[in-house]
Amino acid sequence: MTYNPFQRGTHTVGTRSFDWTDDQRERTLPVDIWYPTTRVFSGQDLTKATQDHYSVMPGMPEVTQSAVRDADAEQGSWPLIIFSHGFGGERRQSTFLYTHLASHGYVVAAMDHVGNTTMDMLAGDSTPNDMSVLGQFIDDRPKDCSFVIDRMLSGKAGLNIVPEKIGISGHSFGGWTSLMTANSDGRIKAALLLAPAGGRSSEDQEGISAMSDSLELNWRQPVEVLTLVAELDSLLPLEGMLDLHNRTQRPRMTIMLKNADHFHFCDRVEAAHDGFKLIMLSMAEDEQMEADLEKMKDAEDLCPGEQANTFTRGLGLAHFDAHLSGNPRAAEWLHGDLVALLARQGADIEVFD
């Protein structure tokens, strides 16, 4: 049977929410989990009437995700993927990826990095160049990830996790967080970085430089790293992504999606991209910032969001299948002609190894 990581898996997907407190740090994190369900819920994750719905922020319209709220979990032991959101993001920012992985037999856990979420940013409490708080985020984020791994292994989510099969993924600041967690937590075996921060470029601002300077890549164990980046990233330039690629220990691979921008790794790509541009234009403090934002393409002129989601889902699943679950067909697929394989899905890419 031909290996096809773009196709949704055979498991129906459930989702659960928790608030877990790290007593040592006196820090409470909202955490959402995605997992395979029993067959009783078959098809309900893909049916509008039975899908989970939620509001990203109070007062905002509800959105749906391809998962069933509080569905019974299928019996078994599963690989675990931890996901870390971007600066000013939130735990459900990339459910298109979480639910795809869970449909293939993974458990995904994503936490809010409290103090550095969408709500914190809108309240003015979280800005990337506020050095007084950025240092705290740099300290908190990897610890948040390891804390959630501890809770998942202890069974607090009601799921059995294979301790030898733990991976991590993250977007933007979450990509930086994934690298730092791989350095500090020897349980991480594979990492999927989505437009990660931490690379050095000629356009670095003070906050980005602090992330780069603090990045440690002297891992105690081999970590398989796949980095997915956007050609036209308006927040973290490609130059920095390639610097990070060169600094990351082998084994590693970086794949660039052409005509894509920073938010092509999120749910509802077009709305996320255009919404960010509109909000930032309204907050522009000088003519130069406004001019830089005006250079950003509108979403309609970029790679379609569904193509970008397909790119991330397929490559992300193949990476974890090959390097976390030990699937030889996935490893063979990753060493094939990825440019041609992705072209069949409508995605134009370039590979760096």
N, C-alpha and C positions, 0 to 999 in steps of 0.2 A: 504494500500500500504506500503510495507517494506521501511524503511528509509535506504537510501544508499548514504552516503556522498562522496563516491569515484567517483560516476558517475557525469559527467559534467551536469550543470544545463540547463534549457530550454532557457535562454536568450543568444542572440548573444552579444559579448563583443566589445565595442569601447574603444578607447584611445585618449586622448588629452594631449597637453603639454602647459605649461605656464611658465613665469618668473614672480614671485611675489616679490615685494620689501617691506620689513618691514622697514618703514620710521624711527621708533624709534631707531632701531639698525643699520640703514643704511646698510642693508644686503639683497641681492637679491638671491632668491633660485629658481633653475629650479625645477619644479614640474610636474609629470605625473599623470594622472587620468585614471582609468579603470571603466567602467560603462555599464549597460544594454542598448542596442540600440533598435531602432524600428525594426519591422519585415522585412522591406525592405532589411536589410543587412543579413538576415538569412543565416547561413552557411558560410558567407564570412570570419569569424574569424578562421575557420578551413581549409580554402582553401589556398594553397601556393600562388596562383596568386593574391589574394586579401588581404592576411595578411599584417600587418604592418612590416616593416623591418627597421633596424637601425644599426649603428655602435657604439659599446661601447666606442671606442676611435678612433680618427682620424688615418686613415691608416690601421685600422683593418678591416677584412672581415665583411660584413653585416650579421646580424642574424635576424630571424623572431620571432614574438610572436603571440599568438593566440588571436589577437584583430585586429579591423579595424580602421585605422587612421581617426580621425575626423568624425566618423559616427554620425548620428542624435541620440540623446538620447531618450529612451522610457520615456513617461510621467509617473510620480509617485514620491513618496518620498521614500528614501532609507536609510538603515543603512550605516554608514561610518566606514571604517577601515583605520587608518593611519599606514604607514610602514616606519621603520627606518633602513637604510642599515648598514652594518658592517664597522669597521675601514678600511679606504681605499677602500670602496665599491662604489656603485652608485645606483641611484634610481630604475633602471630596473633589479636589481640583481636576483629577484625571481618572474618573470612574470608567471611562472607555477602556483604559488599560487594566485597571484592577479587576473588572468583571470578566475581561477576556482571559486573564491569567487564572482566575478562580474557576472559570468554565473548563479549564484544562487540568484541574486538580491541585491548584495552589491555594494557600491561604494568604491574603494580603491584609496588612494592618497599617493604617495611616493615622497619625496623631496631629492635632493642632499644636504647633510650637507656640504656646501661650506667650503673649507679648509681641509676637511677630506675625500676626494674622491679618486678614483683610480688615476686620473690625478695628484692630489696633491701628492700622495704617490710616483708615478713614477718620479715626479719632485724633490723628496727629501724634500718636504715641510711638510710631515705628517708622523711622526714615533711614535709608541706607547710609547717609553721611553723618548721622548723629553718633559720633564716636563714643559718647558716654553710655549708650545702650547697645551699640553694635558688639562691643566686647562681651557683653552678657549673652547675646544671642550666640556668638561664637562658642562660648562655654556651654550654654544650655543644650544646643541642638543635638550634638552627638550623644550626650547623656540621656536626652529624651528617647532617642532610638534604642539605646541599650536597655533602658528601663522597660520599654514596651516589649522588647525581646524577652526579658526576664519574665514579665507577666504572661506572655503568650506561652512560654515553656512551662510555666507553673499551672497552666490549665485554666486561668482566670476567664478566658473567653469561651470555655466549654468545648475546646477543640484540641486534638492531639497533634503535636508538631514533631517532625523528625529533627532532632537537634543538630544532626550533621548536614542538614540541607536548609541553610538560612542565607538568603540574599537580601540585597538592599537596592532601592531605586530612589531617585529624587530629581526634581526640576529646579534649575537655577541655583539659588542658595541651598536648595535641597540636594542638588548634585554635589556641591561642596560638602554638605553634611554627610552624604553617602561616603565620600572619600575619607573624611575625618573619622567616621564611625568604623570603616574598614581598617583604619590604622589603630584605633583604640580598642576594638572589640574583635578578638580572634575567632569569633564564631561566624563571621561573615565570609562566605566562600565565593560570591559572585556579585558584581555591581553593574547596574544599568543607570548611566548618567544621561539626563535629558537637559541639553543646553546649560551645562554646569557653570557656576561661578568659580573663581579661584585662579583663572588663567591670567597671565600678565599681557597687557597690550599698551600701545602708545596712548590710548584714550582713557587710561585708568583714572578713576576718581579715588578720593581718599578711602572711602569705604571698601571699594573693590580691592585696593592695594592691601588693606588690612586682612581681607579674606585670603588673598594670595600669600601674604607673608606668614600667616598662621597655619597654612596648609602643611600637613605632615603626611609623607607618603612612604615611610619606612615600615611597611607592614610586616607583622610577625609571621604571616602565613601567605601563600600565594592566593591572589584574588583575581579572578577573571573579570576584566573590565570591558564593557561595550559602551561607547559614548555616542549619542545621537545629537547632532547639532543642526542649526538652521543657517543657510547661506547668508541671509540678509538680517541676521539678528541685530535689532536696533538697541537692545539694552546691554548685551554682552557680545562685543564684536568677535567675529570669526578668528581674528588674530589671537585673541586670548584663549579660545577653544583649542586651537592648534598648539599653543604653548603648553596648555594643560595636558594635551595628548602626549607631547614629547616628554613631559615630566613624570607621567604615570608609568609605573613599573609594568613591564611585560609579564604576562600576556595581556594584550590590549588591542582594540580596534576602534576607530572613529569613523562614523558614516554621516555624511552631510546631505540633508534634504534641500534641494535647490528651490529657489524662489519661495522660501519659507522664512518666518520671523519667530520671535521668541515665544509667542503664545500658541504656536502650532503643536505644542505638547500637552495642551489642556482640553478639557471638554468645551464644546460650543466655541470652536476656534474663532470663527468670524466675529461673534459677539464679544469675546474676550479681547481680541486684537483691536477692533474699532472702539470698543468701550474704553480701553486703556488710553488710546490716543486722544479721544475726546476729553477724558478726565484730566489728563496731563496738560493738554492745551489750555484748559480752563484754569489750571494752576500755574502756568508758565510765569516765571518771575522776571524774565528778561527776553530781549529780542532773539538772542542766540539760541536759547532753549526752545523758543517757539519755532525758529527756523529749522532746528534739528528735528523737531517733531513733525513738521510739515513735510520733511523728506521721507518719512515713513510711508510706504505704500498703503493704500486702503486694502482691506481684506479681499475685495473682489478682484484685485490685481495680483494676488498671491496664489500659491498652491492651495487648492480647495481643502477645507478642514477634514473632510472624510478621507482624502488621500493621505493627509498627514497622520491621522489616527491609524489608518491601515499600516503605514510605514512603521509607526512605533509599536503597534500591537504585534505585528509579525516578527520584527527583529527582536523585540523584547522577549517574546515567548521563546523564540528559537535560542536565544542566549541562555535563558534560564533552563530550558530543556537540555541543552548541551552541557552546561557547566555546573548545574545544580542537581538536575535529575539524572544526568549521565546517559542521555538518549543519543546513541551513535548516529541516528538518522538526522537529528538536529545539527550535530557537529559537522556532518558531511554537507548539509544544506548551507551552513554558514561559510563553508570553504568553497562553495560553488560560485557561479557568476551572479553575484548579488545585483549588479547593475541591470542585467537582463531580467532577473527574477522580480525585481521591484518595478521595472518598466512595465511588466505585464499587469501590475496593479495600478499603473498610472503615475508612479512616483519616479522622479528624475533624481538620481543620487550620485555621490562621489565617495569613494572608499579610501581611507588613510589607514595604513597598518605599520 
